[in-house]
Amino acid sequence: MRWLVLTYSLPTGPNSSPRVTLWRRLRRVGAVMVSGAYLLPDRDECREAFQWLIQEIRQTQGEALILHVAQVEGLTDAEVIQLFHSARRKDYTELEGQLVTLEEHVARDQITRAAALEGLERLRRRFAEISRVDYFDTSEGAQLAARLNQLATALAPPSQASLVAPAMMAVYQRRRWVTRPRPHVDRLACAWLIRRFVDPAAVIVYSTTPGPDDVTFDSAGGTFSHTGSLCTFETMIQAFGLDDPALRIVAEIVHAIDLTDGQYAHPEISGLAAVLEGWLHMEADDEAREAWGRALFEGLYQATSFRQASV
């Protein structure tokens, strides 16, 4: 294997803040120390991380150097990998302790569902941070991911899938879809879903007077609308059988913004809600709003997919 080695020196002085900050940054990128130097595997993302650190070191009048080495003197590759495993195992163990506490509170009914969801989301964010620098797939990571998923399943609300009539994808190809003008969160998400997963060639129209053959959505008596406590976006996902963990998270975020019922807790909710509220105060035609929505929800979906793949 090939390795990246970072060596550096900082100016001496009474201010320890730069040293503490650098130590925290090195820990955050997953570097391990060997004989006073820091190691990472020779990968593009690791090289970039060290390059940013060098820039910060030089801004504090320090000196730094990155070495590319094929062997660490006195250690085999397997022994170096064990150093990375040991560091990540410590991180996973700390996170597991927090998970055990949350599991116990849930089992004893000592916490509200909303608070439990917030706690779970914090743990999943921390897990994603650790797994991103778990370069050699420490076994404890997979075990912890399974437990996080089990808790998420336990906290999930009762399924309302039986309330939604199934829809055949083939029936909804080359159709004209109609919804109300000035689309907001639910309609924007549905427009993205239609073009992304149902029919890329769909025609979407914003009107209060649909034709007899039009597919209507998020409107009173529409082909697809709110069902029980599900928003239209959730209804369409259920109807078309789109079983995708990342899409399910996006649906929870859309639900939270659209219905404001406190049923879900995700860190993206407040930020996306603020952006969507801002759009309501902007002058733009419905097609422009749809284009913004497609970019927004595609970005959210891709980010969520990446995180789900890490958990």
Secondary structure, DSSP 8 states (H G I E B T S, - for coil): --EEEEEEE---SS--HHHHHHHHHHHHTT-EEETTEEEEES-HHHHHHHHHHHHHHHHTT-EEEEEEES--TT--HHHHHHHHHHHHHHHHHHHHHHHHHHHHHHHTT-S-HHHHHHHHHHHHHHHHHHHHT-TT--HHHHHHHHHHHHHHHHHS----GGGS----GGGGTT-EEEE-SS--HHHHHHHHHIIIII-TT-EEEE-SS--TT-EEBSSTT-SB--BTTB-HHHHHHHHTT---HHHHHHHHHHHHHHH--S----THHHHHHHHHHHHHTS---HHHHHHHHHHHHHHHHHHHHHHHHH-
